[in-house]
Amino acid sequence: MKAESDHIWTFVPHQHRGPAEQTGADDHIYSPKLHNGAFKSRGLATFMGAPYCPPDRDAIKKMGAKICFLGVPWDQGQIVRAGTSQGASGLREATTQYFSYMFEYDVDLLTFFNVVDCGDVPTVPGNNEKSHEYICDYVTECLEGGAKVILCGGDHSLPIPGSRALSRFTGDGRMGYLHVDSHLDAAPDWAGNTITNCSGPSRAIELPNCNAENMAHLGSRNSLNPKDWYDFFVDNDIPVVTMHQIVDRGLEACAHDVFKRCREGADTLYFSWDTDSIDIACMPGSTSPECYGLKGREAIQLASVAGEYGCDVLEIVELAPYFDISHMSIKMAANMIYHYLGSRAKTLRDQGLQP
């Protein structure tokens, strides 16, 4: 990392302001020297304690950010219980309990990726279409700013505007789409509404540069999966890797299969990860929790595999702190992202590449 005076991007931990201010470049890597570290005062929480950056492509380029965190406080596309509008806020809170250094990968995520928090996307209560338009615009600004996007919702209608933004950014190239969820979410519509939290894959395949050859699903189980949802995947020859298959074959083998398919010949990848793919015992704070899902160790394993392949948008949805227990769900979600970024950093470093 360059000296702070020479570097546009600067770590700005809000909780380190004042008489006990710590301004050293490595103060977020080593144990706090003073008594206002991460576990003493969370301050004004940003994702990972990263500096705030306006969701503007020029500002993002100026700061040299390679990862933008965007919150989407939206749950009006739900067909199940509400509460996921607080997901991004809960995730930010969880990150105040961690340092950004990941010893498993020997990398400081903040300075490797120049992570910034671009705040929350404004939404319009009762207006899915307008809110989705804003989401698409904000994701576009981050991508055009040269950064990859960590998108935290919010209900699972989020990939509809999110993938539309990535599709536009991809242009004439090919876009991959991976859907990890306990539910197949392939409703053509829900009582005539085409932009609900159960229609992501159905809308993705309609994009001009996203086709079935670069789509896959992993993690489905249980009976909140109507036949027409399953028929969508069968009719389009898109693989569905169920929890039964994951148990039989192992998570790592299944994860490599779906990432290879989605990445093969594709220029970009949208990774839509629903928190209810994780077992209710490890992820109670989800809007539609299900039993017989990924365990915590498997979720981290999946995140690490994802880091080997990389994605342009990593979307975490249906996180609902209102239903959480002892912060276990928000901390699980935070660790999913941290391990993805750690694995991605190690993969790039091993290849001699920059983010």
C-alpha positions in Angstrom: 0.0 0.0 0.0 1.3 3.5 -0.8 1.8 6.1 1.9 -1.5 7.6 2.9 -0.4 11.0 1.6 0.1 9.6 -1.9 -2.9 7.4 -2.0 -6.4 8.6 -2.9 -8.1 5.7 -1.0 -7.7 6.0 2.7 -9.0 3.8 5.5 -11.4 6.0 7.5 -12.6 4.0 10.5 -15.3 6.3 12.0 -14.8 4.9 15.5 -11.1 6.0 15.5 -11.9 9.8 15.4 -11.1 12.1 18.3 -8.4 12.4 20.9 -7.7 8.7 20.7 -7.5 8.8 16.9 -5.5 6.0 15.1 -4.4 6.9 11.6 -1.7 4.4 10.8 -2.0 2.5 7.6 -1.9 -0.8 9.5 -4.2 0.1 12.4 -6.9 -2.1 11.0 -4.6 -5.1 10.7 -3.0 -5.3 14.1 -4.6 -5.3 17.6 -5.8 -1.8 18.6 -3.2 0.3 20.4 -5.8 2.4 22.0 -9.2 1.7 23.6 -11.5 2.5 20.8 -10.9 -0.4 18.5 -13.4 -2.6 16.7 -14.8 -4.2 19.9 -15.0 -1.1 21.9 -17.0 1.3 19.9 -18.6 0.5 16.6 -19.1 4.1 15.7 -20.9 4.9 12.4 -20.9 1.5 10.9 -19.8 1.0 7.3 -19.2 -2.3 5.6 -15.9 -3.6 7.0 -15.1 -0.1 8.3 -14.4 1.0 4.8 -14.6 4.6 3.7 -17.8 5.9 2.3 -17.8 6.6 -1.5 -20.6 8.2 -3.4 -22.2 5.8 -5.8 -20.7 7.6 -8.7 -18.4 6.1 -11.3 -16.0 9.0 -11.3 -15.7 9.0 -7.5 -15.2 5.3 -7.5 -12.4 5.5 -10.1 -10.8 8.4 -8.2 -10.7 6.3 -5.0 -9.3 3.3 -6.9 -12.0 1.1 -5.4 -12.2 -2.5 -6.7 -15.0 -3.6 -4.4 -18.2 -1.5 -3.8 -20.6 -2.5 -1.1 -24.2 -1.5 -1.8 -27.1 -2.0 0.6 -30.7 -2.4 -0.7 -33.3 -1.9 2.1 -36.1 -3.4 0.1 -38.6 -6.2 0.9 -41.7 -5.3 -1.0 -41.1 -8.0 -3.7 -41.8 -10.7 -1.1 -44.2 -13.5 -1.2 -43.2 -14.6 2.3 -42.5 -12.8 5.5 -41.0 -9.3 5.5 -37.9 -8.1 7.4 -35.1 -8.3 5.0 -35.1 -4.5 4.4 -32.8 -4.5 7.5 -30.3 -7.0 6.0 -27.6 -4.5 4.9 -27.8 -2.7 8.2 -27.4 -5.9 10.1 -24.5 -7.0 7.9 -22.7 -3.7 8.4 -23.1 -4.2 12.2 -21.7 -7.7 12.0 -18.5 -6.5 10.2 -17.8 -4.1 13.2 -17.0 -7.3 15.1 -14.2 -8.4 12.7 -10.9 -7.1 11.4 -10.4 -7.0 7.7 -7.2 -9.2 7.9 -7.9 -12.8 6.9 -5.0 -15.0 8.2 -6.2 -18.1 6.2 -5.3 -16.2 3.0 -2.8 -13.8 4.5 -4.5 -10.8 3.1 -6.0 -7.5 4.3 -9.2 -7.3 2.3 -9.6 -3.5 2.8 -6.3 -2.5 1.2 -6.1 -5.3 -1.4 -9.4 -4.4 -2.9 -9.6 -0.8 -1.8 -13.1 -1.6 -0.4 -15.6 1.3 -0.2 -19.2 1.5 1.1 -21.5 3.3 -1.4 -24.4 3.4 1.1 -27.9 2.3 0.4 -29.9 2.4 -2.8 -33.0 4.7 -2.3 -36.3 2.9 -2.7 -39.8 4.0 -3.3 -42.4 2.3 -1.0 -45.0 0.4 -3.0 -43.3 0.9 -6.3 -41.2 -2.1 -7.4 -40.6 -0.8 -10.9 -39.1 2.5 -9.7 -37.1 0.9 -6.9 -35.7 -1.6 -9.4 -34.8 1.2 -11.7 -32.8 2.8 -9.0 -31.1 -0.5 -8.0 -30.1 -1.0 -11.7 -28.7 2.5 -11.9 -26.6 2.3 -8.7 -25.1 -1.1 -9.6 -24.3 0.3 -13.1 -22.4 3.2 -11.5 -20.3 0.8 -9.4 -19.5 -1.4 -12.4 -18.7 1.5 -14.7 -16.4 2.8 -11.9 -14.2 -0.3 -12.4 -15.3 -2.1 -9.3 -17.0 -5.5 -8.5 -20.1 -5.2 -6.5 -21.2 -6.8 -3.1 -24.9 -6.3 -3.1 -26.8 -6.9 0.1 -30.6 -7.0 0.1 -33.3 -6.9 0.5 -35.6 -9.5 -0.9 -34.8 -11.9 -3.7 -36.3 -9.7 -6.4 -32.9 -8.0 -6.2 -31.3 -10.0 -9.0 -33.8 -8.8 -11.5 -32.4 -5.2 -11.6 -29.0 -6.4 -10.5 -28.6 -8.8 -13.4 -30.1 -6.2 -15.8 -27.3 -3.8 -14.8 -24.6 -6.5 -15.3 -26.2 -7.4 -18.6 -25.9 -3.8 -19.8 -22.4 -3.6 -18.6 -21.5 -6.8 -20.4 -22.7 -5.5 -23.7 -22.0 -7.8 -26.6 -20.3 -10.4 -24.3 -21.8 -13.3 -22.5 -23.1 -13.2 -18.9 -23.3 -16.2 -16.5 -25.9 -16.5 -13.8 -25.6 -18.7 -10.7 -28.6 -19.1 -8.4 -27.9 -20.6 -4.9 -31.2 -21.0 -3.0 -33.4 -23.5 -1.2 -36.1 -22.4 -3.7 -35.9 -22.6 -7.5 -37.5 -19.1 -7.9 -38.5 -19.7 -11.5 -42.0 -18.4 -11.4 -43.0 -16.8 -14.7 -45.0 -14.5 -12.5 -46.9 -14.5 -9.2 -50.5 -13.6 -9.8 -49.5 -11.5 -12.7 -46.6 -9.8 -11.0 -43.3 -10.5 -12.9 -40.9 -8.9 -10.5 -41.2 -10.8 -7.3 -38.6 -12.5 -5.1 -39.4 -15.8 -6.8 -38.7 -14.8 -10.4 -35.0 -14.1 -10.6 -33.9 -16.9 -13.0 -37.0 -16.4 -15.2 -36.1 -12.8 -15.7 -32.3 -13.5 -16.1 -32.8 -15.8 -19.1 -34.8 -13.1 -20.9 -31.7 -10.9 -20.9 -30.1 -10.6 -24.4 -26.6 -11.9 -23.3 -27.6 -14.5 -20.7 -28.5 -17.9 -21.9 -29.1 -21.4 -20.4 -25.6 -22.6 -21.2 -24.2 -20.3 -18.6 -26.9 -20.8 -15.9 -27.1 -23.2 -13.0 -28.9 -23.7 -9.7 -27.6 -25.2 -6.4 -29.2 -25.9 -3.0 -32.9 -26.6 -3.7 -35.0 -28.7 -1.3 -38.4 -29.1 0.3 -41.9 -28.4 -1.0 -42.0 -24.6 -1.6 -41.0 -25.4 -5.2 -44.1 -25.6 -7.5 -43.8 -27.9 -10.5 -43.7 -25.0 -13.0 -40.6 -23.7 -11.3 -38.9 -27.0 -11.8 -40.2 -27.3 -15.3 -38.4 -24.0 -16.2 -35.0 -25.6 -15.5 -35.9 -28.9 -17.2 -37.3 -27.2 -20.3 -34.2 -24.9 -20.6 -31.8 -27.7 -19.8 -30.4 -25.8 -16.8 -28.8 -28.1 -14.2 -30.5 -28.2 -10.7 -28.1 -29.4 -8.0 -30.3 -30.3 -5.1 -29.3 -30.8 -1.5 -29.6 -34.5 -1.9 -26.9 -34.4 -4.6 -24.7 -32.2 -2.4 -25.0 -34.7 0.4 -24.2 -37.6 -1.9 -21.4 -36.0 -3.9 -20.0 -33.4 -1.5 -20.3 -29.6 -1.6 -16.9 -28.9 -3.2 -17.5 -31.1 -6.3 -20.9 -29.7 -6.9 -19.7 -26.1 -6.4 -16.9 -26.5 -9.0 -19.4 -28.0 -11.5 -21.9 -25.1 -11.3 -19.1 -22.4 -11.4 -17.4 -24.0 -14.4 -20.7 -24.1 -16.3 -21.6 -20.5 -15.5 -18.1 -19.3 -16.3 -17.5 -21.3 -19.5 -17.1 -18.8 -22.3 -18.8 -16.0 -20.2 -17.3 -12.6 -19.8 -19.1 -11.8 -16.5 -20.9 -13.6 -13.8 -23.8 -12.7 -11.5 -23.8 -14.8 -8.3 -27.2 -14.7 -6.5 -26.9 -16.2 -3.1 -30.0 -16.5 -0.9 -29.4 -16.9 2.8 -32.1 -19.6 3.0 -29.8 -21.9 1.1 -28.1 -22.3 4.5 -29.8 -24.6 7.1 -32.2 -22.9 9.5 -30.0 -24.1 12.4 -27.2 -21.8 11.1 -29.3 -19.1 9.4 -32.5 -18.4 11.4 -32.4 -14.7 10.3 -33.8 -15.3 6.8 -37.2 -14.5 5.4 -38.0 -18.0 4.4 -35.7 -20.4 6.4 -35.6 -24.1 5.5 -34.2 -27.2 7.2 -31.8 -29.6 5.5 -29.6 -26.9 4.0 -25.9 -26.0 3.8 -24.2 -26.0 7.2 -22.0 -23.2 8.2 -18.8 -25.0 7.2 -20.3 -25.7 3.8 -21.3 -22.1 3.3 -17.8 -21.0 3.9 -16.5 -23.7 1.6 -18.8 -22.5 -1.1 -17.6 -18.9 -0.6 -14.0 -20.1 -0.9 -14.7 -22.0 -4.2 -16.5 -18.9 -5.5 -13.4 -16.9 -4.8 -11.4 -19.2 -7.1 -13.7 -18.3 -10.1 -14.7 -14.7 -9.2 -17.9 -12.8 -10.0 -18.8 -9.3 -11.0 -21.7 -9.1 -8.7 -22.1 -11.1 -5.5 -25.5 -10.7 -4.1 -26.6 -11.7 -0.6 -30.3 -11.6 -0.1 -33.2 -12.4 2.3 -31.0 -11.6 5.4 -33.5 -10.6 8.1 -31.9 -9.6 11.4 -35.3 -9.2 13.0 -35.5 -13.1 13.2 -31.8 -13.6 14.1 -30.5 -15.2 17.2 -27.4 -13.8 19.0 -26.2 -12.3 15.7 -25.5 -15.7 14.3 -27.1 -15.0 10.9 -25.5 -11.6 10.2 -22.1 -13.0 11.3 -22.6 -16.0 9.0 -23.4 -13.7 6.1 -20.4 -11.5 6.9 -18.1 -14.5 6.9 -19.5 -15.7 3.6 -18.4 -12.4 2.0 -15.0 -12.3 3.9 -14.1 -15.8 2.8 -15.2 -15.1 -0.8 -13.0 -12.0 -0.9 -10.1 -13.8 0.9 -10.2 -16.6 -1.6 -10.5 -14.2 -4.5 -7.5 -12.2 -3.3 -5.4 -15.4 -2.9 -6.4 -16.6 -6.3 -5.5 -13.3 -8.0 -2.2 -13.1 -6.1 -1.2 -16.6 -7.0 -1.8 -15.7 -10.6 0.2 -12.6 -10.3 -2.9 -10.4 -11.0 -4.3 -7.3 -9.4 -8.0 -7.0 -8.5 
